[in-house]
Amino acid sequence: MDKELDELKGKLQEAFREATKIYRNRGFQRRIGFGRKPALINVDLANAWTRPGNPFTCENIDEQIIPGVQELMKSCREHNHLIVHVTTCFQNTDRNDPHTDMGLWHNKIPVEAVNQKDTSLWAIDTRIAPRDGEHVLIKKGASAFHGTYLSGYLRSAGIDTILVTGVTATACVRETICDGLAEGFRPIAVRECIGDRIPGAVDWNLFDIDAKFGDVVSLSDCKNFLDTINFRND
């Protein structure tokens, strides 16, 4: 399996090199850059996605994503940057009830597995648990913006840049970044802190996001930004 994954990554990198030539010739892959006031948006880093044995369980959580998010949160807490923890759950998981708050999404994926009554599933992973004053936002769809008050909440705090982490690269992270740009924020995808369930999904989506919707930036560069932005603005 490891050999197959290495081969897949090699093929993707080769494809990315060729695609980069096309994109750059046509004016894609521009930089949006960091702004002056950031917020950290952790998408679906709740137990149903971060712990084993669930339909939504993702890869590389323990060894990569959680440690990386811990570093970012440490910087945010030290410098008083806003942190928003996003999770997903549903009040009515009866697929036969037309009034369910799952909408039509349950016709594609098993969202009924995340019932609001089972708080242990949609609670934020204890390793990156919210502290007092850190906001927890519940969404019903893929994007953290669609149908929620996130945009207004960020604007009221003067936020212009969102550093996005979490899962999945193919869906909730990607949709949050796309909608974040549409709402007028500068989206920064933290490379090492974004995951998925399917081999190759992260690499492909980060490449595509970087070409069209936000900047994909390393954990170290994002952490440096969080650690120094207040001093640069003083």
Summary of the structure (lengths in Angstrom):
residues: 234
radius of gyration: 17.8
end to end distance: 50.9
largest distance: 56.6
contacts: 743
relative contact order: 0.19
helix: 45%
strand: 18%
